[in-house]
């Protein structure tokens, strides 16, 4: 696990990028709004599912707030730091 600020600015990929990789189409605005409305624990579950579908990797990142965030990217890339 990595320790980072709650919302690192060093993330290369967005939720929209992950959705596109998982489903082959850009996300509708509603799909992202639903994702943002989830608790962090629930959001991590969805992110891990989308990453699995996209064949991307996920990494658990613990923020300075003590919350675990699911970082993601294509295999072989660095997670948010």
Secondary structure by P-SEA (a helix, b strand, c coil): ccccccccccccccaaaaaaaaccccccaaaaaaaaaccaaaaaaaaaaaaaaacbbbbbbbccccccccccccccccccc
